[in-house]
Structure formats: structure tokens, C-alpha cells
Amino acid sequence: MEISLYDISGHAKVYIAADESTIYTWKGHAVAYIDNERLYGWRGHHLGWYVDGILYDLQGYRVGFRRDKCPVVVYAEYAKYAKYAKYAKYAKYAPYARPALSMSNSKQELEAFVSQDRAG
């Protein structure tokens, strides 16, 4: 089952594929993946955490939300594009220490945040 992730405005921007680890943009590009609550870009850089349905950046600020965790009313989802083939994943860099997770929101846009280390 795919899980949509919403930005702070309640708009669905990316989703977690049925494999429960790969994150795709609405346009069908695989841009990041989750491994043991850690979020990695496709080139192996540690980007943040996915804990209890919330995406956090490296400073511990909230960037994205599962529908039931979103602090605002969510908008209807657009139709998704077909998925493009995934690039091979690069080796993972060492993860950062997890900071205290905040209730404050990050200033980063959700799609830009998960796409910052994309391949291709």
C-alpha cells in the first residue's frame, strides 16, 4: 500500500511506495528511501528521519507528514504519474546522530527536501 506524504500546507507532494521504503515524487521519480527510520537520498547521503509517520530534517524539524499525522486539513491527491525505473542505490554514508525531534516545522519544502540527493 502506498503512503502519501503531505507538506505543512496539507498538499500531497511525495509518496512511499508499496515496498515501504522507496520515496517517489508525484511525477514518478524515485528520489530517496527509508532504512531503519533513517531517510537517505539515492546517492547515499543521510537526509533525516521518518518516525511515526513524520519526516524530520537533520536538525529535527518536521518536513512532511502521513495523512493522519498532518497538523492541517489535507487536500485531495492528484493522479500519480507512472513510476520510472529506479537507479541503482549508492553506498550509504554514515548517518548523523539523531537530534531531539521538534514539534516545529522546517523551512524546507517537502519535495525539495527528499529530492536533494537524487540520482540522475
Rosetta constraint file for C-alpha pairs under 8 A:
AtomPair CA 1 CA 17 HARMONIC 7.07 0.50
AtomPair CA 1 CA 18 HARMONIC 4.62 0.50
AtomPair CA 1 CA 20 HARMONIC 7.97 0.50
AtomPair CA 2 CA 15 HARMONIC 6.60 0.50
AtomPair CA 2 CA 16 HARMONIC 5.58 0.50
AtomPair CA 2 CA 17 HARMONIC 4.77 0.50
AtomPair CA 2 CA 18 HARMONIC 4.78 0.50
AtomPair CA 2 CA 20 HARMONIC 7.57 0.50
AtomPair CA 3 CA 15 HARMONIC 5.39 0.50
AtomPair CA 3 CA 16 HARMONIC 5.01 0.50
AtomPair CA 3 CA 17 HARMONIC 6.74 0.50
AtomPair CA 3 CA 18 HARMONIC 7.70 0.50
AtomPair CA 3 CA 66 HARMONIC 7.01 0.50
AtomPair CA 4 CA 12 HARMONIC 6.18 0.50
AtomPair CA 4 CA 13 HARMONIC 7.58 0.50
AtomPair CA 4 CA 14 HARMONIC 6.11 0.50
AtomPair CA 4 CA 15 HARMONIC 4.16 0.50
AtomPair CA 4 CA 16 HARMONIC 6.34 0.50
AtomPair CA 4 CA 66 HARMONIC 6.22 0.50
AtomPair CA 4 CA 67 HARMONIC 6.98 0.50
AtomPair CA 5 CA 12 HARMONIC 5.58 0.50
AtomPair CA 5 CA 13 HARMONIC 6.29 0.50
AtomPair CA 5 CA 14 HARMONIC 5.45 0.50
AtomPair CA 5 CA 15 HARMONIC 5.34 0.50
AtomPair CA 5 CA 16 HARMONIC 7.48 0.50
AtomPair CA 5 CA 64 HARMONIC 5.93 0.50
AtomPair CA 5 CA 65 HARMONIC 5.15 0.50
AtomPair CA 5 CA 66 HARMONIC 4.84 0.50
AtomPair CA 5 CA 67 HARMONIC 6.73 0.50
AtomPair CA 6 CA 10 HARMONIC 5.38 0.50
AtomPair CA 6 CA 11 HARMONIC 5.12 0.50
AtomPair CA 6 CA 12 HARMONIC 4.21 0.50
AtomPair CA 6 CA 13 HARMONIC 5.82 0.50
AtomPair CA 6 CA 14 HARMONIC 7.24 0.50
AtomPair CA 6 CA 64 HARMONIC 5.41 0.50
AtomPair CA 6 CA 65 HARMONIC 5.06 0.50
AtomPair CA 6 CA 66 HARMONIC 6.25 0.50
AtomPair CA 6 CA 67 HARMONIC 6.69 0.50
AtomPair CA 6 CA 70 HARMONIC 6.92 0.50
AtomPair CA 6 CA 74 HARMONIC 7.49 0.50
AtomPair CA 6 CA 110 HARMONIC 7.73 0.50
AtomPair CA 7 CA 11 HARMONIC 5.55 0.50
AtomPair CA 7 CA 12 HARMONIC 6.51 0.50
AtomPair CA 7 CA 13 HARMONIC 6.70 0.50
AtomPair CA 7 CA 63 HARMONIC 6.60 0.50
AtomPair CA 7 CA 64 HARMONIC 4.91 0.50
AtomPair CA 7 CA 65 HARMONIC 6.51 0.50
AtomPair CA 7 CA 70 HARMONIC 7.99 0.50
AtomPair CA 7 CA 109 HARMONIC 7.21 0.50
AtomPair CA 7 CA 110 HARMONIC 5.67 0.50
AtomPair CA 8 CA 63 HARMONIC 7.11 0.50
AtomPair CA 8 CA 64 HARMONIC 6.67 0.50
AtomPair CA 8 CA 65 HARMONIC 7.74 0.50
AtomPair CA 8 CA 70 HARMONIC 7.30 0.50
AtomPair CA 8 CA 71 HARMONIC 7.44 0.50
AtomPair CA 8 CA 72 HARMONIC 7.27 0.50
AtomPair CA 8 CA 105 HARMONIC 7.48 0.50
AtomPair CA 9 CA 72 HARMONIC 6.81 0.50
AtomPair CA 9 CA 74 HARMONIC 7.62 0.50
AtomPair CA 10 CA 70 HARMONIC 6.87 0.50
AtomPair CA 10 CA 72 HARMONIC 5.88 0.50
AtomPair CA 10 CA 73 HARMONIC 5.95 0.50
AtomPair CA 10 CA 74 HARMONIC 4.14 0.50
AtomPair CA 10 CA 75 HARMONIC 5.81 0.50
AtomPair CA 11 CA 74 HARMONIC 6.14 0.50
AtomPair CA 11 CA 75 HARMONIC 5.54 0.50
AtomPair CA 11 CA 76 HARMONIC 7.69 0.50
AtomPair CA 11 CA 77 HARMONIC 7.44 0.50
AtomPair CA 12 CA 74 HARMONIC 7.79 0.50
AtomPair CA 12 CA 75 HARMONIC 7.31 0.50
AtomPair CA 12 CA 76 HARMONIC 7.79 0.50
AtomPair CA 12 CA 77 HARMONIC 5.89 0.50
AtomPair CA 12 CA 78 HARMONIC 7.89 0.50
AtomPair CA 13 CA 25 HARMONIC 6.56 0.50
AtomPair CA 13 CA 26 HARMONIC 6.27 0.50
AtomPair CA 13 CA 110 HARMONIC 6.86 0.50
AtomPair CA 13 CA 111 HARMONIC 5.99 0.50
AtomPair CA 14 CA 23 HARMONIC 6.72 0.50
AtomPair CA 14 CA 24 HARMONIC 5.63 0.50
AtomPair CA 14 CA 25 HARMONIC 4.47 0.50
AtomPair CA 14 CA 26 HARMONIC 5.58 0.50
AtomPair CA 14 CA 110 HARMONIC 7.81 0.50
AtomPair CA 14 CA 111 HARMONIC 6.49 0.50
AtomPair CA 15 CA 23 HARMONIC 5.53 0.50
AtomPair CA 15 CA 24 HARMONIC 5.44 0.50
AtomPair CA 15 CA 25 HARMONIC 6.54 0.50
AtomPair CA 15 CA 26 HARMONIC 7.30 0.50
AtomPair CA 16 CA 20 HARMONIC 6.01 0.50
AtomPair CA 16 CA 21 HARMONIC 6.31 0.50
AtomPair CA 16 CA 22 HARMONIC 5.60 0.50
AtomPair CA 16 CA 23 HARMONIC 4.46 0.50
AtomPair CA 16 CA 24 HARMONIC 6.35 0.50
AtomPair CA 17 CA 21 HARMONIC 6.65 0.50
AtomPair CA 17 CA 22 HARMONIC 5.50 0.50
AtomPair CA 17 CA 23 HARMONIC 6.17 0.50
AtomPair CA 17 CA 24 HARMONIC 6.96 0.50
AtomPair CA 20 CA 34 HARMONIC 7.83 0.50
AtomPair CA 21 CA 33 HARMONIC 5.10 0.50
AtomPair CA 21 CA 34 HARMONIC 4.67 0.50
AtomPair CA 21 CA 35 HARMONIC 6.78 0.50
AtomPair CA 22 CA 30 HARMONIC 6.63 0.50
AtomPair CA 22 CA 31 HARMONIC 7.73 0.50
AtomPair CA 22 CA 32 HARMONIC 6.08 0.50
AtomPair CA 22 CA 33 HARMONIC 4.32 0.50
AtomPair CA 22 CA 34 HARMONIC 6.52 0.50
AtomPair CA 23 CA 30 HARMONIC 5.78 0.50
AtomPair CA 23 CA 31 HARMONIC 6.00 0.50
AtomPair CA 23 CA 32 HARMONIC 5.14 0.50
AtomPair CA 23 CA 33 HARMONIC 5.44 0.50
AtomPair CA 23 CA 34 HARMONIC 7.74 0.50
AtomPair CA 23 CA 114 HARMONIC 7.89 0.50
AtomPair CA 24 CA 28 HARMONIC 5.77 0.50
AtomPair CA 24 CA 29 HARMONIC 5.23 0.50
AtomPair CA 24 CA 30 HARMONIC 4.36 0.50
AtomPair CA 24 CA 31 HARMONIC 5.84 0.50
AtomPair CA 24 CA 32 HARMONIC 7.27 0.50
AtomPair CA 24 CA 83 HARMONIC 7.83 0.50
AtomPair CA 25 CA 29 HARMONIC 5.36 0.50
AtomPair CA 25 CA 30 HARMONIC 6.66 0.50
AtomPair CA 25 CA 31 HARMONIC 7.09 0.50
AtomPair CA 25 CA 111 HARMONIC 7.02 0.50
AtomPair CA 26 CA 79 HARMONIC 7.96 0.50
AtomPair CA 26 CA 80 HARMONIC 5.27 0.50
AtomPair CA 26 CA 81 HARMONIC 6.25 0.50
AtomPair CA 27 CA 80 HARMONIC 6.53 0.50
AtomPair CA 27 CA 81 HARMONIC 5.04 0.50
AtomPair CA 27 CA 82 HARMONIC 7.40 0.50
AtomPair CA 27 CA 83 HARMONIC 7.56 0.50
AtomPair CA 28 CA 80 HARMONIC 7.13 0.50
AtomPair CA 28 CA 81 HARMONIC 5.31 0.50
AtomPair CA 28 CA 82 HARMONIC 5.52 0.50
AtomPair CA 28 CA 83 HARMONIC 4.08 0.50
AtomPair CA 28 CA 84 HARMONIC 5.57 0.50
AtomPair CA 29 CA 83 HARMONIC 6.31 0.50
AtomPair CA 29 CA 84 HARMONIC 5.72 0.50
AtomPair CA 29 CA 85 HARMONIC 7.97 0.50
AtomPair CA 29 CA 86 HARMONIC 7.62 0.50
AtomPair CA 30 CA 42 HARMONIC 7.88 0.50
AtomPair CA 30 CA 83 HARMONIC 7.73 0.50
AtomPair CA 30 CA 84 HARMONIC 7.33 0.50
AtomPair CA 30 CA 85 HARMONIC 7.92 0.50
AtomPair CA 30 CA 86 HARMONIC 5.92 0.50
AtomPair CA 30 CA 87 HARMONIC 7.93 0.50
AtomPair CA 30 CA 118 HARMONIC 7.75 0.50
AtomPair CA 31 CA 41 HARMONIC 6.33 0.50
AtomPair CA 31 CA 42 HARMONIC 5.79 0.50
AtomPair CA 31 CA 114 HARMONIC 6.41 0.50
AtomPair CA 31 CA 115 HARMONIC 5.25 0.50
AtomPair CA 31 CA 117 HARMONIC 7.24 0.50
AtomPair CA 31 CA 118 HARMONIC 4.79 0.50
AtomPair CA 31 CA 119 HARMONIC 7.13 0.50
AtomPair CA 32 CA 39 HARMONIC 6.94 0.50
AtomPair CA 32 CA 40 HARMONIC 5.58 0.50
AtomPair CA 32 CA 41 HARMONIC 4.34 0.50
AtomPair CA 32 CA 42 HARMONIC 5.07 0.50
AtomPair CA 32 CA 114 HARMONIC 6.01 0.50
AtomPair CA 32 CA 115 HARMONIC 6.86 0.50
AtomPair CA 32 CA 117 HARMONIC 7.51 0.50
AtomPair CA 32 CA 118 HARMONIC 6.73 0.50
AtomPair CA 33 CA 39 HARMONIC 5.80 0.50
AtomPair CA 33 CA 40 HARMONIC 5.44 0.50
AtomPair CA 33 CA 41 HARMONIC 6.52 0.50
AtomPair CA 33 CA 42 HARMONIC 7.01 0.50
AtomPair CA 34 CA 38 HARMONIC 5.50 0.50
AtomPair CA 34 CA 39 HARMONIC 4.60 0.50
AtomPair CA 34 CA 40 HARMONIC 6.25 0.50
AtomPair CA 34 CA 50 HARMONIC 7.23 0.50
AtomPair CA 35 CA 39 HARMONIC 6.49 0.50
AtomPair CA 35 CA 40 HARMONIC 7.54 0.50
AtomPair CA 37 CA 49 HARMONIC 5.46 0.50
AtomPair CA 37 CA 50 HARMONIC 4.96 0.50
AtomPair CA 37 CA 51 HARMONIC 5.90 0.50
AtomPair CA 38 CA 46 HARMONIC 7.17 0.50
AtomPair CA 38 CA 47 HARMONIC 7.75 0.50
AtomPair CA 38 CA 48 HARMONIC 6.02 0.50
AtomPair CA 38 CA 49 HARMONIC 4.45 0.50
AtomPair CA 38 CA 50 HARMONIC 6.13 0.50
AtomPair CA 38 CA 95 HARMONIC 7.80 0.50
AtomPair CA 39 CA 46 HARMONIC 6.04 0.50
AtomPair CA 39 CA 47 HARMONIC 5.46 0.50
AtomPair CA 39 CA 48 HARMONIC 5.02 0.50
AtomPair CA 39 CA 49 HARMONIC 5.07 0.50
AtomPair CA 39 CA 50 HARMONIC 6.40 0.50
AtomPair CA 40 CA 44 HARMONIC 5.74 0.50
AtomPair CA 40 CA 45 HARMONIC 5.47 0.50
AtomPair CA 40 CA 46 HARMONIC 4.51 0.50
AtomPair CA 40 CA 47 HARMONIC 5.35 0.50
AtomPair CA 40 CA 48 HARMONIC 7.20 0.50
AtomPair CA 40 CA 92 HARMONIC 7.56 0.50
AtomPair CA 40 CA 117 HARMONIC 7.99 0.50
AtomPair CA 41 CA 45 HARMONIC 5.33 0.50
AtomPair CA 41 CA 46 HARMONIC 6.48 0.50
AtomPair CA 41 CA 47 HARMONIC 6.43 0.50
AtomPair CA 41 CA 114 HARMONIC 6.88 0.50
AtomPair CA 41 CA 115 HARMONIC 7.10 0.50
AtomPair CA 41 CA 116 HARMONIC 7.04 0.50
AtomPair CA 41 CA 117 HARMONIC 4.51 0.50
AtomPair CA 41 CA 118 HARMONIC 5.74 0.50
AtomPair CA 42 CA 87 HARMONIC 7.90 0.50
AtomPair CA 42 CA 89 HARMONIC 5.52 0.50
AtomPair CA 42 CA 90 HARMONIC 6.48 0.50
AtomPair CA 42 CA 117 HARMONIC 5.93 0.50
AtomPair CA 42 CA 118 HARMONIC 4.99 0.50
AtomPair CA 42 CA 119 HARMONIC 5.67 0.50
AtomPair CA 43 CA 89 HARMONIC 6.29 0.50
AtomPair CA 43 CA 90 HARMONIC 4.84 0.50
AtomPair CA 43 CA 91 HARMONIC 7.26 0.50
AtomPair CA 43 CA 92 HARMONIC 7.52 0.50
AtomPair CA 43 CA 117 HARMONIC 5.81 0.50
AtomPair CA 43 CA 118 HARMONIC 6.28 0.50
AtomPair CA 43 CA 119 HARMONIC 6.01 0.50
AtomPair CA 44 CA 89 HARMONIC 7.06 0.50
AtomPair CA 44 CA 90 HARMONIC 5.25 0.50
AtomPair CA 44 CA 91 HARMONIC 5.48 0.50
AtomPair CA 44 CA 92 HARMONIC 4.08 0.50
AtomPair CA 44 CA 93 HARMONIC 5.60 0.50
AtomPair CA 44 CA 117 HARMONIC 7.64 0.50
AtomPair CA 45 CA 92 HARMONIC 6.31 0.50
AtomPair CA 45 CA 93 HARMONIC 5.51 0.50
AtomPair CA 45 CA 95 HARMONIC 7.94 0.50
AtomPair CA 45 CA 117 HARMONIC 6.70 0.50
AtomPair CA 46 CA 92 HARMONIC 7.57 0.50
AtomPair CA 46 CA 93 HARMONIC 6.64 0.50
AtomPair CA 46 CA 94 HARMONIC 7.35 0.50
AtomPair CA 46 CA 95 HARMONIC 5.51 0.50
AtomPair CA 46 CA 96 HARMONIC 7.07 0.50
AtomPair CA 47 CA 57 HARMONIC 6.35 0.50
AtomPair CA 47 CA 58 HARMONIC 6.23 0.50
AtomPair CA 47 CA 113 HARMONIC 7.91 0.50
AtomPair CA 47 CA 114 HARMONIC 7.51 0.50
AtomPair CA 48 CA 55 HARMONIC 7.16 0.50
AtomPair CA 48 CA 56 HARMONIC 5.46 0.50
AtomPair CA 48 CA 57 HARMONIC 4.41 0.50
AtomPair CA 48 CA 58 HARMONIC 4.78 0.50
AtomPair CA 48 CA 60 HARMONIC 7.76 0.50
AtomPair CA 49 CA 55 HARMONIC 5.66 0.50
AtomPair CA 49 CA 56 HARMONIC 5.09 0.50
AtomPair CA 49 CA 57 HARMONIC 6.61 0.50
AtomPair CA 49 CA 58 HARMONIC 7.58 0.50
AtomPair CA 50 CA 54 HARMONIC 5.49 0.50
AtomPair CA 50 CA 55 HARMONIC 4.44 0.50
AtomPair CA 50 CA 56 HARMONIC 6.29 0.50
AtomPair CA 51 CA 55 HARMONIC 6.57 0.50
AtomPair CA 51 CA 56 HARMONIC 7.76 0.50
AtomPair CA 53 CA 65 HARMONIC 5.92 0.50
AtomPair CA 53 CA 66 HARMONIC 5.03 0.50
AtomPair CA 53 CA 69 HARMONIC 6.39 0.50
AtomPair CA 54 CA 62 HARMONIC 6.75 0.50
AtomPair CA 54 CA 63 HARMONIC 7.53 0.50
AtomPair CA 54 CA 64 HARMONIC 5.77 0.50
AtomPair CA 54 CA 65 HARMONIC 4.58 0.50
AtomPair CA 54 CA 66 HARMONIC 6.30 0.50
AtomPair CA 54 CA 69 HARMONIC 6.94 0.50
AtomPair CA 55 CA 62 HARMONIC 5.86 0.50
AtomPair CA 55 CA 63 HARMONIC 5.46 0.50
AtomPair CA 55 CA 64 HARMONIC 4.87 0.50
AtomPair CA 55 CA 65 HARMONIC 6.23 0.50
AtomPair CA 56 CA 60 HARMONIC 5.33 0.50
AtomPair CA 56 CA 61 HARMONIC 5.21 0.50
AtomPair CA 56 CA 62 HARMONIC 4.49 0.50
AtomPair CA 56 CA 63 HARMONIC 5.49 0.50
AtomPair CA 56 CA 64 HARMONIC 7.23 0.50
AtomPair CA 56 CA 101 HARMONIC 7.37 0.50
AtomPair CA 57 CA 61 HARMONIC 5.50 0.50
AtomPair CA 57 CA 62 HARMONIC 6.55 0.50
AtomPair CA 57 CA 63 HARMONIC 6.52 0.50
AtomPair CA 57 CA 106 HARMONIC 7.30 0.50
AtomPair CA 58 CA 96 HARMONIC 7.62 0.50
AtomPair CA 58 CA 98 HARMONIC 7.53 0.50
AtomPair CA 58 CA 99 HARMONIC 7.44 0.50
AtomPair CA 59 CA 99 HARMONIC 6.40 0.50
AtomPair CA 59 CA 101 HARMONIC 7.97 0.50
AtomPair CA 60 CA 98 HARMONIC 7.58 0.50
AtomPair CA 60 CA 99 HARMONIC 5.63 0.50
AtomPair CA 60 CA 100 HARMONIC 6.09 0.50
AtomPair CA 60 CA 101 HARMONIC 4.47 0.50
AtomPair CA 60 CA 102 HARMONIC 5.51 0.50
AtomPair CA 61 CA 101 HARMONIC 6.50 0.50
AtomPair CA 61 CA 102 HARMONIC 5.28 0.50
AtomPair CA 61 CA 103 HARMONIC 6.92 0.50
AtomPair CA 61 CA 104 HARMONIC 5.66 0.50
AtomPair CA 61 CA 105 HARMONIC 5.22 0.50
AtomPair CA 61 CA 106 HARMONIC 4.92 0.50
AtomPair CA 62 CA 102 HARMONIC 6.89 0.50
AtomPair CA 62 CA 103 HARMONIC 6.80 0.50
AtomPair CA 62 CA 104 HARMONIC 6.25 0.50
AtomPair CA 62 CA 105 HARMONIC 4.57 0.50
AtomPair CA 62 CA 106 HARMONIC 5.44 0.50
AtomPair CA 63 CA 105 HARMONIC 6.18 0.50
AtomPair CA 63 CA 106 HARMONIC 5.44 0.50
AtomPair CA 63 CA 107 HARMONIC 7.84 0.50
AtomPair CA 63 CA 108 HARMONIC 6.75 0.50
AtomPair CA 63 CA 109 HARMONIC 7.07 0.50
AtomPair CA 63 CA 110 HARMONIC 5.68 0.50
AtomPair CA 63 CA 113 HARMONIC 7.74 0.50
AtomPair CA 64 CA 70 HARMONIC 7.85 0.50
AtomPair CA 64 CA 110 HARMONIC 5.90 0.50
AtomPair CA 65 CA 69 HARMONIC 5.63 0.50
AtomPair CA 65 CA 70 HARMONIC 5.09 0.50
AtomPair CA 66 CA 70 HARMONIC 6.16 0.50
AtomPair CA 67 CA 74 HARMONIC 7.06 0.50
AtomPair CA 70 CA 74 HARMONIC 7.33 0.50
AtomPair CA 87 CA 119 HARMONIC 6.84 0.50
AtomPair CA 87 CA 120 HARMONIC 7.73 0.50
AtomPair CA 108 CA 112 HARMONIC 7.13 0.50
AtomPair CA 108 CA 113 HARMONIC 6.17 0.50
AtomPair CA 109 CA 113 HARMONIC 5.98 0.50
AtomPair CA 110 CA 114 HARMONIC 6.41 0.50
AtomPair CA 111 CA 115 HARMONIC 6.03 0.50
AtomPair CA 112 CA 116 HARMONIC 5.91 0.50
AtomPair CA 114 CA 118 HARMONIC 7.95 0.50
